[in-house]
Amino acid sequence: IIGADNFVHYITNDFIQPLSKDSEVKGYDADGIAEYLYMRLSKRFMIDEMLEDYDRTKENFIEEIKFSLEEIGF
């Protein structure tokens, strides 16, 4: 994920690297941001267990985050 800090954040291994000076970033990726938010939140909260209680899946949760991001212009 390319953050607002113009660094590339690799969410699978927590590696961070700067973008090259000639790189140009346009727009946002609601899918990637939604996946990242799920990963971060599930590390701190018992989201998977909560989802099971409500008969929902990880994909349902990520889709709802994506929908919310798109609703505010991402």
CHARMM internal coordinates of N, CA and C (Angstrom, degrees):
IC EDIT
DIST 1 N 1 CA 1.4514
DIST 1 CA 1 C 1.5186
ANGL 1 N 1 CA 1 C 107.43
DIST 1 C 2 N 1.3155
ANGL 1 CA 1 C 2 N 116.43
DIHE 1 N 1 CA 1 C 2 N 136.02
DIST 2 N 2 CA 1.4619
ANGL 1 C 2 N 2 CA 120.62
DIHE 1 CA 1 C 2 N 2 CA 175.34
DIST 2 CA 2 C 1.5174
ANGL 2 N 2 CA 2 C 107.20
DIHE 1 C 2 N 2 CA 2 C -92.64
DIST 2 C 3 N 1.3098
ANGL 2 CA 2 C 3 N 115.64
DIHE 2 N 2 CA 2 C 3 N 117.58
DIST 3 N 3 CA 1.4536
ANGL 2 C 3 N 3 CA 120.72
DIHE 2 CA 2 C 3 N 3 CA -176.45
DIST 3 CA 3 C 1.5159
ANGL 3 N 3 CA 3 C 113.00
DIHE 2 C 3 N 3 CA 3 C -84.33
DIST 3 C 4 N 1.3121
ANGL 3 CA 3 C 4 N 115.21
DIHE 3 N 3 CA 3 C 4 N 170.87
DIST 4 N 4 CA 1.4635
ANGL 3 C 4 N 4 CA 121.51
DIHE 3 CA 3 C 4 N 4 CA 177.02
DIST 4 CA 4 C 1.5273
ANGL 4 N 4 CA 4 C 110.95
DIHE 3 C 4 N 4 CA 4 C -62.98
DIST 4 C 5 N 1.3138
ANGL 4 CA 4 C 5 N 116.88
DIHE 4 N 4 CA 4 C 5 N -16.45
DIST 5 N 5 CA 1.4622
ANGL 4 C 5 N 5 CA 122.05
DIHE 4 CA 4 C 5 N 5 CA 178.52
DIST 5 CA 5 C 1.5295
ANGL 5 N 5 CA 5 C 112.45
DIHE 4 C 5 N 5 CA 5 C -84.14
DIST 5 C 6 N 1.3454
ANGL 5 CA 5 C 6 N 117.22
DIHE 5 N 5 CA 5 C 6 N 4.10
DIST 6 N 6 CA 1.4704
ANGL 5 C 6 N 6 CA 124.02
DIHE 5 CA 5 C 6 N 6 CA -177.56
DIST 6 CA 6 C 1.5263
ANGL 6 N 6 CA 6 C 113.08
DIHE 5 C 6 N 6 CA 6 C 61.94
DIST 6 C 7 N 1.3163
ANGL 6 CA 6 C 7 N 116.32
DIHE 6 N 6 CA 6 C 7 N 29.41
DIST 7 N 7 CA 1.4439
ANGL 6 C 7 N 7 CA 121.89
DIHE 6 CA 6 C 7 N 7 CA 171.57
DIST 7 CA 7 C 1.5216
ANGL 7 N 7 CA 7 C 108.38
DIHE 6 C 7 N 7 CA 7 C -110.59
DIST 7 C 8 N 1.3249
ANGL 7 CA 7 C 8 N 116.07
DIHE 7 N 7 CA 7 C 8 N 149.30
DIST 8 N 8 CA 1.4556
ANGL 7 C 8 N 8 CA 121.21
DIHE 7 CA 7 C 8 N 8 CA 174.77
DIST 8 CA 8 C 1.5269
ANGL 8 N 8 CA 8 C 106.95
DIHE 7 C 8 N 8 CA 8 C -88.91
DIST 8 C 9 N 1.3208
ANGL 8 CA 8 C 9 N 116.61
DIHE 8 N 8 CA 8 C 9 N 121.78
DIST 9 N 9 CA 1.4558
ANGL 8 C 9 N 9 CA 122.67
DIHE 8 CA 8 C 9 N 9 CA -179.44
DIST 9 CA 9 C 1.5200
ANGL 9 N 9 CA 9 C 108.19
DIHE 8 C 9 N 9 CA 9 C -107.31
DIST 9 C 10 N 1.3276
ANGL 9 CA 9 C 10 N 117.28
DIHE 9 N 9 CA 9 C 10 N 113.34
DIST 10 N 10 CA 1.4574
ANGL 9 C 10 N 10 CA 121.64
DIHE 9 CA 9 C 10 N 10 CA 178.64
DIST 10 CA 10 C 1.5216
ANGL 10 N 10 CA 10 C 107.54
DIHE 9 C 10 N 10 CA 10 C -86.33
DIST 10 C 11 N 1.3247
ANGL 10 CA 10 C 11 N 116.80
DIHE 10 N 10 CA 10 C 11 N 110.18
DIST 11 N 11 CA 1.4568
ANGL 10 C 11 N 11 CA 120.16
DIHE 10 CA 10 C 11 N 11 CA -171.82
DIST 11 CA 11 C 1.5214
ANGL 11 N 11 CA 11 C 112.97
DIHE 10 C 11 N 11 CA 11 C -75.43
DIST 11 C 12 N 1.3196
ANGL 11 CA 11 C 12 N 118.04
DIHE 11 N 11 CA 11 C 12 N -16.61
DIST 12 N 12 CA 1.4634
ANGL 11 C 12 N 12 CA 119.05
DIHE 11 CA 11 C 12 N 12 CA -179.18
DIST 12 CA 12 C 1.5230
ANGL 12 N 12 CA 12 C 112.78
DIHE 11 C 12 N 12 CA 12 C -80.21
DIST 12 C 13 N 1.3516
ANGL 12 CA 12 C 13 N 117.24
DIHE 12 N 12 CA 12 C 13 N -27.21
DIST 13 N 13 CA 1.4651
ANGL 12 C 13 N 13 CA 118.58
DIHE 12 CA 12 C 13 N 13 CA -177.49
DIST 13 CA 13 C 1.5282
ANGL 13 N 13 CA 13 C 113.80
DIHE 12 C 13 N 13 CA 13 C -132.53
DIST 13 C 14 N 1.3356
ANGL 13 CA 13 C 14 N 117.74
DIHE 13 N 13 CA 13 C 14 N 9.76
DIST 14 N 14 CA 1.4665
ANGL 13 C 14 N 14 CA 123.66
DIHE 13 CA 13 C 14 N 14 CA 179.01
DIST 14 CA 14 C 1.5263
ANGL 14 N 14 CA 14 C 114.21
DIHE 13 C 14 N 14 CA 14 C 62.30
DIST 14 C 15 N 1.3314
ANGL 14 CA 14 C 15 N 118.36
DIHE 14 N 14 CA 14 C 15 N 18.38
DIST 15 N 15 CA 1.4606
ANGL 14 C 15 N 15 CA 122.54
DIHE 14 CA 14 C 15 N 15 CA 176.96
DIST 15 CA 15 C 1.5275
ANGL 15 N 15 CA 15 C 109.04
DIHE 14 C 15 N 15 CA 15 C -78.32
DIST 15 C 16 N 1.3330
ANGL 15 CA 15 C 16 N 116.66
DIHE 15 N 15 CA 15 C 16 N 141.53
DIST 16 N 16 CA 1.4638
ANGL 15 C 16 N 16 CA 122.12
DIHE 15 CA 15 C 16 N 16 CA 179.55
DIST 16 CA 16 C 1.5250
ANGL 16 N 16 CA 16 C 108.04
DIHE 15 C 16 N 16 CA 16 C -129.42
DIST 16 C 17 N 1.3393
ANGL 16 CA 16 C 17 N 115.59
DIHE 16 N 16 CA 16 C 17 N 135.58
DIST 17 N 17 CA 1.4612
ANGL 16 C 17 N 17 CA 119.16
DIHE 16 CA 16 C 17 N 17 CA 176.01
DIST 17 CA 17 C 1.5215
ANGL 17 N 17 CA 17 C 109.39
DIHE 16 C 17 N 17 CA 17 C -142.95
DIST 17 C 18 N 1.3218
ANGL 17 CA 17 C 18 N 117.16
DIHE 17 N 17 CA 17 C 18 N 148.98
DIST 18 N 18 CA 1.4706
ANGL 17 C 18 N 18 CA 119.46
DIHE 17 CA 17 C 18 N 18 CA 179.50
DIST 18 CA 18 C 1.5243
ANGL 18 N 18 CA 18 C 110.93
DIHE 17 C 18 N 18 CA 18 C -73.60
DIST 18 C 19 N 1.3325
ANGL 18 CA 18 C 19 N 115.96
DIHE 18 N 18 CA 18 C 19 N 152.44
DIST 19 N 19 CA 1.4555
ANGL 18 C 19 N 19 CA 121.15
DIHE 18 CA 18 C 19 N 19 CA 172.49
DIST 19 CA 19 C 1.5228
ANGL 19 N 19 CA 19 C 108.61
DIHE 18 C 19 N 19 CA 19 C -72.77
DIST 19 C 20 N 1.3213
ANGL 19 CA 19 C 20 N 116.92
DIHE 19 N 19 CA 19 C 20 N 151.18
DIST 20 N 20 CA 1.4603
ANGL 19 C 20 N 20 CA 118.70
DIHE 19 CA 19 C 20 N 20 CA 175.25
DIST 20 CA 20 C 1.5231
ANGL 20 N 20 CA 20 C 109.00
DIHE 19 C 20 N 20 CA 20 C -69.73
DIST 20 C 21 N 1.3136
ANGL 20 CA 20 C 21 N 117.02
DIHE 20 N 20 CA 20 C 21 N 154.63
DIST 21 N 21 CA 1.4654
ANGL 20 C 21 N 21 CA 121.92
DIHE 20 CA 20 C 21 N 21 CA -174.61
DIST 21 CA 21 C 1.5227
ANGL 21 N 21 CA 21 C 112.97
DIHE 20 C 21 N 21 CA 21 C -61.44
DIST 21 C 22 N 1.3220
ANGL 21 CA 21 C 22 N 118.05
DIHE 21 N 21 CA 21 C 22 N -28.18
DIST 22 N 22 CA 1.4616
ANGL 21 C 22 N 22 CA 120.45
DIHE 21 CA 21 C 22 N 22 CA -178.19
DIST 22 CA 22 C 1.5339
ANGL 22 N 22 CA 22 C 112.81
DIHE 21 C 22 N 22 CA 22 C -90.79
DIST 22 C 23 N 1.3353
ANGL 22 CA 22 C 23 N 117.89
DIHE 22 N 22 CA 22 C 23 N 6.60
DIST 23 N 23 CA 1.4615
ANGL 22 C 23 N 23 CA 121.85
DIHE 22 CA 22 C 23 N 23 CA 178.80
DIST 23 CA 23 C 1.5201
ANGL 23 N 23 CA 23 C 110.56
DIHE 22 C 23 N 23 CA 23 C -78.05
DIST 23 C 24 N 1.3154
ANGL 23 CA 23 C 24 N 115.19
DIHE 23 N 23 CA 23 C 24 N 143.95
DIST 24 N 24 CA 1.4628
ANGL 23 C 24 N 24 CA 120.73
DIHE 23 CA 23 C 24 N 24 CA 177.16
DIST 24 CA 24 C 1.5250
ANGL 24 N 24 CA 24 C 107.62
DIHE 23 C 24 N 24 CA 24 C -128.05
DIST 24 C 25 N 1.3104
ANGL 24 CA 24 C 25 N 115.99
DIHE 24 N 24 CA 24 C 25 N 128.16
DIST 25 N 25 CA 1.4553
ANGL 24 C 25 N 25 CA 121.76
DIHE 24 CA 24 C 25 N 25 CA -178.58
DIST 25 CA 25 C 1.5245
ANGL 25 N 25 CA 25 C 108.28
DIHE 24 C 25 N 25 CA 25 C -109.74
DIST 25 C 26 N 1.3332
ANGL 25 CA 25 C 26 N 114.81
DIHE 25 N 25 CA 25 C 26 N 129.04
DIST 26 N 26 CA 1.4612
ANGL 25 C 26 N 26 CA 120.25
DIHE 25 CA 25 C 26 N 26 CA 179.41
DIST 26 CA 26 C 1.5201
ANGL 26 N 26 CA 26 C 108.52
DIHE 25 C 26 N 26 CA 26 C -127.74
DIST 26 C 27 N 1.3062
ANGL 26 CA 26 C 27 N 116.38
DIHE 26 N 26 CA 26 C 27 N 131.12
DIST 27 N 27 CA 1.4584
ANGL 26 C 27 N 27 CA 121.19
DIHE 26 CA 26 C 27 N 27 CA 173.85
DIST 27 CA 27 C 1.5172
ANGL 27 N 27 CA 27 C 114.19
DIHE 26 C 27 N 27 CA 27 C 76.61
DIST 27 C 28 N 1.3316
ANGL 27 CA 27 C 28 N 114.12
DIHE 27 N 27 CA 27 C 28 N -171.21
DIST 28 N 28 CA 1.4557
ANGL 27 C 28 N 28 CA 122.14
DIHE 27 CA 27 C 28 N 28 CA -177.69
DIST 28 CA 28 C 1.5197
ANGL 28 N 28 CA 28 C 109.09
DIHE 27 C 28 N 28 CA 28 C -133.42
DIST 28 C 29 N 1.3056
ANGL 28 CA 28 C 29 N 116.46
DIHE 28 N 28 CA 28 C 29 N 157.96
DIST 29 N 29 CA 1.4524
ANGL 28 C 29 N 29 CA 121.91
DIHE 28 CA 28 C 29 N 29 CA 177.70
DIST 29 CA 29 C 1.5247
ANGL 29 N 29 CA 29 C 108.05
DIHE 28 C 29 N 29 CA 29 C -116.47
DIST 29 C 30 N 1.3181
ANGL 29 CA 29 C 30 N 116.50
DIHE 29 N 29 CA 29 C 30 N 96.39
DIST 30 N 30 CA 1.4662
ANGL 29 C 30 N 30 CA 120.76
DIHE 29 CA 29 C 30 N 30 CA -178.72
DIST 30 CA 30 C 1.5247
ANGL 30 N 30 CA 30 C 111.11
DIHE 29 C 30 N 30 CA 30 C -61.28
DIST 30 C 31 N 1.3403
ANGL 30 CA 30 C 31 N 117.94
DIHE 30 N 30 CA 30 C 31 N -33.48
DIST 31 N 31 CA 1.4747
ANGL 30 C 31 N 31 CA 120.65
DIHE 30 CA 30 C 31 N 31 CA 178.70
DIST 31 CA 31 C 1.5303
ANGL 31 N 31 CA 31 C 110.75
DIHE 30 C 31 N 31 CA 31 C -61.63
DIST 31 C 32 N 1.3216
ANGL 31 CA 31 C 32 N 116.12
DIHE 31 N 31 CA 31 C 32 N -49.74
DIST 32 N 32 CA 1.4613
ANGL 31 C 32 N 32 CA 120.41
DIHE 31 CA 31 C 32 N 32 CA -178.58
DIST 32 CA 32 C 1.5213
ANGL 32 N 32 CA 32 C 112.36
DIHE 31 C 32 N 32 CA 32 C -64.84
DIST 32 C 33 N 1.3175
ANGL 32 CA 32 C 33 N 116.08
DIHE 32 N 32 CA 32 C 33 N -41.74
DIST 33 N 33 CA 1.4685
ANGL 32 C 33 N 33 CA 120.04
DIHE 32 CA 32 C 33 N 33 CA 179.20
DIST 33 CA 33 C 1.5233
ANGL 33 N 33 CA 33 C 110.25
DIHE 32 C 33 N 33 CA 33 C -65.24
DIST 33 C 34 N 1.3236
ANGL 33 CA 33 C 34 N 117.27
DIHE 33 N 33 CA 33 C 34 N -41.80
DIST 34 N 34 CA 1.4708
ANGL 33 C 34 N 34 CA 121.04
DIHE 33 CA 33 C 34 N 34 CA 179.07
DIST 34 CA 34 C 1.5239
ANGL 34 N 34 CA 34 C 110.62
DIHE 33 C 34 N 34 CA 34 C -62.32
DIST 34 C 35 N 1.3198
ANGL 34 CA 34 C 35 N 117.09
DIHE 34 N 34 CA 34 C 35 N -44.26
DIST 35 N 35 CA 1.4771
ANGL 34 C 35 N 35 CA 121.43
DIHE 34 CA 34 C 35 N 35 CA 178.60
DIST 35 CA 35 C 1.5241
ANGL 35 N 35 CA 35 C 110.22
DIHE 34 C 35 N 35 CA 35 C -62.25
DIST 35 C 36 N 1.3243
ANGL 35 CA 35 C 36 N 116.60
DIHE 35 N 35 CA 35 C 36 N -43.65
DIST 36 N 36 CA 1.4624
ANGL 35 C 36 N 36 CA 120.92
DIHE 35 CA 35 C 36 N 36 CA 179.02
DIST 36 CA 36 C 1.5239
ANGL 36 N 36 CA 36 C 111.15
DIHE 35 C 36 N 36 CA 36 C -61.71
DIST 36 C 37 N 1.3233
ANGL 36 CA 36 C 37 N 116.93
DIHE 36 N 36 CA 36 C 37 N -46.70
DIST 37 N 37 CA 1.4670
ANGL 36 C 37 N 37 CA 120.22
DIHE 36 CA 36 C 37 N 37 CA 179.94
DIST 37 CA 37 C 1.5240
ANGL 37 N 37 CA 37 C 111.15
DIHE 36 C 37 N 37 CA 37 C -61.23
DIST 37 C 38 N 1.3248
ANGL 37 CA 37 C 38 N 117.16
DIHE 37 N 37 CA 37 C 38 N -40.92
DIST 38 N 38 CA 1.4676
ANGL 37 C 38 N 38 CA 119.79
DIHE 37 CA 37 C 38 N 38 CA 176.58
DIST 38 CA 38 C 1.5332
ANGL 38 N 38 CA 38 C 110.14
DIHE 37 C 38 N 38 CA 38 C -59.58
DIST 38 C 39 N 1.3344
ANGL 38 CA 38 C 39 N 116.20
DIHE 38 N 38 CA 38 C 39 N -48.14
DIST 39 N 39 CA 1.4679
ANGL 38 C 39 N 39 CA 119.77
DIHE 38 CA 38 C 39 N 39 CA -178.21
DIST 39 CA 39 C 1.5231
ANGL 39 N 39 CA 39 C 111.51
DIHE 38 C 39 N 39 CA 39 C -59.27
DIST 39 C 40 N 1.3317
ANGL 39 CA 39 C 40 N 116.68
DIHE 39 N 39 CA 39 C 40 N -45.83
DIST 40 N 40 CA 1.4692
ANGL 39 C 40 N 40 CA 120.14
DIHE 39 CA 39 C 40 N 40 CA -179.45
DIST 40 CA 40 C 1.5205
ANGL 40 N 40 CA 40 C 111.82
DIHE 39 C 40 N 40 CA 40 C -65.46
DIST 40 C 41 N 1.3238
ANGL 40 CA 40 C 41 N 116.62
DIHE 40 N 40 CA 40 C 41 N -46.88
DIST 41 N 41 CA 1.4665
ANGL 40 C 41 N 41 CA 120.49
DIHE 40 CA 40 C 41 N 41 CA -178.31
DIST 41 CA 41 C 1.5209
ANGL 41 N 41 CA 41 C 111.90
DIHE 40 C 41 N 41 CA 41 C -66.12
DIST 41 C 42 N 1.3245
ANGL 41 CA 41 C 42 N 117.18
DIHE 41 N 41 CA 41 C 42 N -37.35
DIST 42 N 42 CA 1.4657
ANGL 41 C 42 N 42 CA 119.13
DIHE 41 CA 41 C 42 N 42 CA -178.09
DIST 42 CA 42 C 1.5300
ANGL 42 N 42 CA 42 C 112.02
DIHE 41 C 42 N 42 CA 42 C -70.68
DIST 42 C 43 N 1.3251
ANGL 42 CA 42 C 43 N 117.12
DIHE 42 N 42 CA 42 C 43 N -20.44
DIST 43 N 43 CA 1.4710
ANGL 42 C 43 N 43 CA 119.99
DIHE 42 CA 42 C 43 N 43 CA 175.00
DIST 43 CA 43 C 1.5253
ANGL 43 N 43 CA 43 C 111.33
DIHE 42 C 43 N 43 CA 43 C -73.88
DIST 43 C 44 N 1.3258
ANGL 43 CA 43 C 44 N 117.84
DIHE 43 N 43 CA 43 C 44 N -27.70
DIST 44 N 44 CA 1.4626
ANGL 43 C 44 N 44 CA 122.19
DIHE 43 CA 43 C 44 N 44 CA -175.75
DIST 44 CA 44 C 1.5136
ANGL 44 N 44 CA 44 C 113.72
DIHE 43 C 44 N 44 CA 44 C -101.50
DIST 44 C 45 N 1.3270
ANGL 44 CA 44 C 45 N 116.36
DIHE 44 N 44 CA 44 C 45 N -27.91
DIST 45 N 45 CA 1.4642
ANGL 44 C 45 N 45 CA 120.38
DIHE 44 CA 44 C 45 N 45 CA -176.06
DIST 45 CA 45 C 1.5286
ANGL 45 N 45 CA 45 C 109.79
DIHE 44 C 45 N 45 CA 45 C -124.74
DIST 45 C 46 N 1.2865
ANGL 45 CA 45 C 46 N 116.58
DIHE 45 N 45 CA 45 C 46 N 159.12
DIST 46 N 46 CA 1.4644
ANGL 45 C 46 N 46 CA 121.56
DIHE 45 CA 45 C 46 N 46 CA -177.68
DIST 46 CA 46 C 1.5378
ANGL 46 N 46 CA 46 C 109.90
DIHE 45 C 46 N 46 CA 46 C -85.25
DIST 46 C 47 N 1.3216
ANGL 46 CA 46 C 47 N 115.55
DIHE 46 N 46 CA 46 C 47 N 60.02
DIST 47 N 47 CA 1.4587
ANGL 46 C 47 N 47 CA 120.85
DIHE 46 CA 46 C 47 N 47 CA -174.33
DIST 47 CA 47 C 1.5224
ANGL 47 N 47 CA 47 C 111.76
DIHE 46 C 47 N 47 CA 47 C -65.88
DIST 47 C 48 N 1.3188
ANGL 47 CA 47 C 48 N 118.16
DIHE 47 N 47 CA 47 C 48 N -43.19
DIST 48 N 48 CA 1.4676
ANGL 47 C 48 N 48 CA 120.10
DIHE 47 CA 47 C 48 N 48 CA -178.17
DIST 48 CA 48 C 1.5218
ANGL 48 N 48 CA 48 C 111.42
DIHE 47 C 48 N 48 CA 48 C -60.34
DIST 48 C 49 N 1.3269
ANGL 48 CA 48 C 49 N 116.64
DIHE 48 N 48 CA 48 C 49 N -40.91
DIST 49 N 49 CA 1.4622
ANGL 48 C 49 N 49 CA 120.19
DIHE 48 CA 48 C 49 N 49 CA 178.17
DIST 49 CA 49 C 1.5322
ANGL 49 N 49 CA 49 C 110.82
DIHE 48 C 49 N 49 CA 49 C -66.95
DIST 49 C 50 N 1.3252
ANGL 49 CA 49 C 50 N 116.13
DIHE 49 N 49 CA 49 C 50 N -39.85
DIST 50 N 50 CA 1.4525
ANGL 49 C 50 N 50 CA 120.29
DIHE 49 CA 49 C 50 N 50 CA 178.08
DIST 50 CA 50 C 1.5291
ANGL 50 N 50 CA 50 C 110.32
DIHE 49 C 50 N 50 CA 50 C -62.61
DIST 50 C 51 N 1.3239
ANGL 50 CA 50 C 51 N 116.02
DIHE 50 N 50 CA 50 C 51 N -43.40
DIST 51 N 51 CA 1.4593
ANGL 50 C 51 N 51 CA 120.24
DIHE 50 CA 50 C 51 N 51 CA 179.76
DIST 51 CA 51 C 1.5233
ANGL 51 N 51 CA 51 C 111.42
DIHE 50 C 51 N 51 CA 51 C -61.32
DIST 51 C 52 N 1.3256
ANGL 51 CA 51 C 52 N 116.53
DIHE 51 N 51 CA 51 C 52 N -40.10
DIST 52 N 52 CA 1.4672
ANGL 51 C 52 N 52 CA 120.14
DIHE 51 CA 51 C 52 N 52 CA 177.33
DIST 52 CA 52 C 1.5232
ANGL 52 N 52 CA 52 C 111.04
DIHE 51 C 52 N 52 CA 52 C -61.37
DIST 52 C 53 N 1.3310
ANGL 52 CA 52 C 53 N 116.60
DIHE 52 N 52 CA 52 C 53 N -40.90
DIST 53 N 53 CA 1.4679
ANGL 52 C 53 N 53 CA 121.18
DIHE 52 CA 52 C 53 N 53 CA 179.57
DIST 53 CA 53 C 1.5263
ANGL 53 N 53 CA 53 C 111.90
DIHE 52 C 53 N 53 CA 53 C -60.99
DIST 53 C 54 N 1.3368
ANGL 53 CA 53 C 54 N 116.29
DIHE 53 N 53 CA 53 C 54 N -31.05
DIST 54 N 54 CA 1.4627
ANGL 53 C 54 N 54 CA 120.90
DIHE 53 CA 53 C 54 N 54 CA -178.69
DIST 54 CA 54 C 1.5306
ANGL 54 N 54 CA 54 C 112.26
DIHE 53 C 54 N 54 CA 54 C -102.45
DIST 54 C 55 N 1.3246
ANGL 54 CA 54 C 55 N 116.32
DIHE 54 N 54 CA 54 C 55 N 12.04
DIST 55 N 55 CA 1.4537
ANGL 54 C 55 N 55 CA 122.32
DIHE 54 CA 54 C 55 N 55 CA 178.90
DIST 55 CA 55 C 1.5277
ANGL 55 N 55 CA 55 C 111.84
DIHE 54 C 55 N 55 CA 55 C 55.87
DIST 55 C 56 N 1.3408
ANGL 55 CA 55 C 56 N 115.73
DIHE 55 N 55 CA 55 C 56 N 44.63
DIST 56 N 56 CA 1.4589
ANGL 55 C 56 N 56 CA 123.14
DIHE 55 CA 55 C 56 N 56 CA 178.29
DIST 56 CA 56 C 1.5206
ANGL 56 N 56 CA 56 C 109.28
DIHE 55 C 56 N 56 CA 56 C -121.01
DIST 56 C 57 N 1.3278
ANGL 56 CA 56 C 57 N 116.22
DIHE 56 N 56 CA 56 C 57 N 167.30
DIST 57 N 57 CA 1.4668
ANGL 56 C 57 N 57 CA 121.33
DIHE 56 CA 56 C 57 N 57 CA -179.25
DIST 57 CA 57 C 1.5232
ANGL 57 N 57 CA 57 C 110.33
DIHE 56 C 57 N 57 CA 57 C -118.70
DIST 57 C 58 N 1.3180
ANGL 57 CA 57 C 58 N 114.32
DIHE 57 N 57 CA 57 C 58 N 168.02
DIST 58 N 58 CA 1.4637
ANGL 57 C 58 N 58 CA 121.38
DIHE 57 CA 57 C 58 N 58 CA 174.72
DIST 58 CA 58 C 1.5233
ANGL 58 N 58 CA 58 C 109.42
DIHE 57 C 58 N 58 CA 58 C -55.48
DIST 58 C 59 N 1.3194
ANGL 58 CA 58 C 59 N 117.14
DIHE 58 N 58 CA 58 C 59 N -42.82
DIST 59 N 59 CA 1.4574
ANGL 58 C 59 N 59 CA 121.98
DIHE 58 CA 58 C 59 N 59 CA -178.89
DIST 59 CA 59 C 1.5383
ANGL 59 N 59 CA 59 C 111.70
DIHE 58 C 59 N 59 CA 59 C -62.65
DIST 59 C 60 N 1.3445
ANGL 59 CA 59 C 60 N 116.68
DIHE 59 N 59 CA 59 C 60 N -38.96
DIST 60 N 60 CA 1.4674
ANGL 59 C 60 N 60 CA 120.47
DIHE 59 CA 59 C 60 N 60 CA 176.06
DIST 60 CA 60 C 1.5262
ANGL 60 N 60 CA 60 C 110.47
DIHE 59 C 60 N 60 CA 60 C -60.47
DIST 60 C 61 N 1.3106
ANGL 60 CA 60 C 61 N 115.94
DIHE 60 N 60 CA 60 C 61 N -43.81
DIST 61 N 61 CA 1.4618
ANGL 60 C 61 N 61 CA 121.93
DIHE 60 CA 60 C 61 N 61 CA -178.41
DIST 61 CA 61 C 1.5263
ANGL 61 N 61 CA 61 C 110.64
DIHE 60 C 61 N 61 CA 61 C -64.13
DIST 61 C 62 N 1.3378
ANGL 61 CA 61 C 62 N 116.77
DIHE 61 N 61 CA 61 C 62 N -47.28
DIST 62 N 62 CA 1.4574
ANGL 61 C 62 N 62 CA 121.69
DIHE 61 CA 61 C 62 N 62 CA -179.85
DIST 62 CA 62 C 1.5240
ANGL 62 N 62 CA 62 C 110.22
DIHE 61 C 62 N 62 CA 62 C -63.41
DIST 62 C 63 N 1.3225
ANGL 62 CA 62 C 63 N 117.23
DIHE 62 N 62 CA 62 C 63 N -41.04
DIST 63 N 63 CA 1.4652
ANGL 62 C 63 N 63 CA 120.98
DIHE 62 CA 62 C 63 N 63 CA 179.18
DIST 63 CA 63 C 1.5362
ANGL 63 N 63 CA 63 C 110.85
DIHE 62 C 63 N 63 CA 63 C -62.26
DIST 63 C 64 N 1.3223
ANGL 63 CA 63 C 64 N 117.05
DIHE 63 N 63 CA 63 C 64 N -37.81
DIST 64 N 64 CA 1.4685
ANGL 63 C 64 N 64 CA 120.13
DIHE 63 CA 63 C 64 N 64 CA 179.17
DIST 64 CA 64 C 1.5246
ANGL 64 N 64 CA 64 C 111.02
DIHE 63 C 64 N 64 CA 64 C -68.44
DIST 64 C 65 N 1.3282
ANGL 64 CA 64 C 65 N 117.55
DIHE 64 N 64 CA 64 C 65 N -39.15
DIST 65 N 65 CA 1.4704
ANGL 64 C 65 N 65 CA 120.80
DIHE 64 CA 64 C 65 N 65 CA 175.62
DIST 65 CA 65 C 1.5244
ANGL 65 N 65 CA 65 C 109.01
DIHE 64 C 65 N 65 CA 65 C -62.54
DIST 65 C 66 N 1.3280
ANGL 65 CA 65 C 66 N 116.80
DIHE 65 N 65 CA 65 C 66 N -46.51
DIST 66 N 66 CA 1.4650
ANGL 65 C 66 N 66 CA 121.31
DIHE 65 CA 65 C 66 N 66 CA 179.13
DIST 66 CA 66 C 1.5315
ANGL 66 N 66 CA 66 C 110.49
DIHE 65 C 66 N 66 CA 66 C -57.84
DIST 66 C 67 N 1.3033
ANGL 66 CA 66 C 67 N 117.18
DIHE 66 N 66 CA 66 C 67 N -47.17
DIST 67 N 67 CA 1.4691
ANGL 66 C 67 N 67 CA 121.66
DIHE 66 CA 66 C 67 N 67 CA 179.16
DIST 67 CA 67 C 1.5331
ANGL 67 N 67 CA 67 C 110.26
DIHE 66 C 67 N 67 CA 67 C -57.28
DIST 67 C 68 N 1.3344
ANGL 67 CA 67 C 68 N 116.14
DIHE 67 N 67 CA 67 C 68 N -44.44
DIST 68 N 68 CA 1.4599
ANGL 67 C 68 N 68 CA 120.60
DIHE 67 CA 67 C 68 N 68 CA -179.90
DIST 68 CA 68 C 1.5276
ANGL 68 N 68 CA 68 C 111.90
DIHE 67 C 68 N 68 CA 68 C -63.87
DIST 68 C 69 N 1.3182
ANGL 68 CA 68 C 69 N 117.01
DIHE 68 N 68 CA 68 C 69 N -41.39
DIST 69 N 69 CA 1.4663
ANGL 68 C 69 N 69 CA 121.19
DIHE 68 CA 68 C 69 N 69 CA 177.56
DIST 69 CA 69 C 1.5268
ANGL 69 N 69 CA 69 C 111.17
DIHE 68 C 69 N 69 CA 69 C -63.78
DIST 69 C 70 N 1.3237
ANGL 69 CA 69 C 70 N 115.97
DIHE 69 N 69 CA 69 C 70 N -43.39
DIST 70 N 70 CA 1.4662
ANGL 69 C 70 N 70 CA 120.11
DIHE 69 CA 69 C 70 N 70 CA 179.59
DIST 70 CA 70 C 1.5329
ANGL 70 N 70 CA 70 C 111.12
DIHE 69 C 70 N 70 CA 70 C -65.54
DIST 70 C 71 N 1.3061
ANGL 70 CA 70 C 71 N 116.21
DIHE 70 N 70 CA 70 C 71 N -33.07
DIST 71 N 71 CA 1.4628
ANGL 70 C 71 N 71 CA 120.75
DIHE 70 CA 70 C 71 N 71 CA 179.02
DIST 71 CA 71 C 1.5315
ANGL 71 N 71 CA 71 C 111.82
DIHE 70 C 71 N 71 CA 71 C -63.62
DIST 71 C 72 N 1.3324
ANGL 71 CA 71 C 72 N 116.46
DIHE 71 N 71 CA 71 C 72 N -29.93
DIST 72 N 72 CA 1.4770
ANGL 71 C 72 N 72 CA 119.60
DIHE 71 CA 71 C 72 N 72 CA 179.72
DIST 72 CA 72 C 1.5292
ANGL 72 N 72 CA 72 C 112.06
DIHE 71 C 72 N 72 CA 72 C -101.02
DIST 72 C 73 N 1.3310
ANGL 72 CA 72 C 73 N 116.24
DIHE 72 N 72 CA 72 C 73 N 15.68
DIST 73 N 73 CA 1.4486
ANGL 72 C 73 N 73 CA 119.44
DIHE 72 CA 72 C 73 N 73 CA 169.77
DIST 73 CA 73 C 1.5158
ANGL 73 N 73 CA 73 C 117.62
DIHE 72 C 73 N 73 CA 73 C 101.65
DIST 73 C 74 N 1.3131
ANGL 73 CA 73 C 74 N 119.27
DIHE 73 N 73 CA 73 C 74 N 9.54
DIST 74 N 74 CA 1.4638
ANGL 73 C 74 N 74 CA 119.78
DIHE 73 CA 73 C 74 N 74 CA 177.21
DIST 74 CA 74 C 1.5041
ANGL 74 N 74 CA 74 C 109.74
DIHE 73 C 74 N 74 CA 74 C -84.47
END
COOR INIT
IC SEED 1 N 1 CA 1 C
IC BUILD
